[in-house]
Amino acid sequence: MASTATVTLRPTTTAFLSSLLPNPNPNSILFPSHSLFKPKLLKPITAAAITRRPNTLRIPKSYAGDVASAVSSSAGTTAGSSPRNLRSRLQNGDTLYGLFLLTFSPTLAEIAGLAGYDFVVIDMEHGHGGISDALPCLHALAATGTAAILRVPESSATWAKKALDLGPQGIMFPMIESAESAIDAVSFCRFPPAGIRGSAHTVVRASGYGIDEGYLGSYQEELLIMCQVESVEGVKNIGQISAVDGVDCIQMGPLDLSASMGYLWDPGNKKVRQLMREAEEKVLESRSGGGVGVGVYLSGFAMPHDGPRDLKSRGYHMVSGAVDVGLFRSAAVEDVKKFRMSLIEEESDYSEKEDDKDGDEKYWSE
């Protein structure tokens, strides 16, 4: 048999993959046929070698090395290294797709990770939860190898410190309106003398509770700092905000921007869309001529009038397509609607049958 590539997977990834599905066949490996796990094998594999069942692919164990390599690549892992983080994936030119989590449900966080989202934003600004509620969600996302971003409720040193000590891959600061506020946000993320972040790196989760001895040397390179621009004032200064050293990503906020323009109920208004385009162009100018990995990245929310593909076509590298509450709301409303419609249809069918009966027959049946 041809030799196969050897890769090192994280223990959490290995455990996760080995527990994906029960497999009665000891000579094969089962993987979900989700796009994230569709292996691109290093050697040809015939149709006869793969037997399908709903939602799974059965790969012969003789291909285990190639499957491991393929899964490592899909999960952003390289041979002998740590999983690629959000910053390195953006620098590689990837477009990342994510979800906002407002329920603080570890179960929904885990489902989001298993579904294949590249990142999940745990929203402490609009969600009901705080630091202690966010931690179980981080655990759930880590188990699926999915990047977590914490959105803090306000841009302050205290909130940033507590969020960063949990060890997310990214942090999002709301309502950044000037270069000065962006500079402050970056300083909240860096230890002295580069910033003012409080230090407990010997015991917090971010450093593996002090076990990761290389944390202080790598934390700046591994953390994605996102500044949210969501007001007329912020758009006015977005060029200067983008130029602040340490700002990795500008997160556009179309709902708050429309509200600040007087169009709270009309985020698709022509004037709002025009201002959004102007803001986007200023951010993208910071990348012009620099190539991949230079300048800040655009991040945004998909809207009914502005879908994920539209955002990607305009240069967004991070797109959030949904909110967990919104997904459940839509599914729940549709489920109830279907049930009520089925009752109406059933009653209509019954009435038609009754009308078809002979008068006397109808009388006696009643």
Buried (B, 14 or more C-beta within 10 A) or exposed (E): EEEBEEBBBBEEBEEBBEEBBEBEEEEBBBBBEBEBBEBEBBEEBEEEBBEEEEEBBBBBEBBEBBBBBBBBBBBBBEEEEEBBBBBBBBBEEBBBBBBBBBBBBBEBBBBBBBEBBBBBBBBBBEBEBBBEBBBBBBBBBBBBBBBBBBBBBEBBBEBBBBBBBBBBBBBBBBBBBBBEBBBBBBBBBBBEEEBBBBEEBEEBBBBEEEEBEEBEEEBBEBBBBBBBBBBEBBBBBBBBBBBBEBBBBBBBBBBBBBBBBEBEEBBEBEEBBEBBEEBBBBBBBBBEEEEEEEBBBBBBBBBEEBEBEBBBEBBBBBBBBBBBBEBEEEEEEEEEEEEEEEEEEEEEEEEEEEEEEEEEEEEEEE
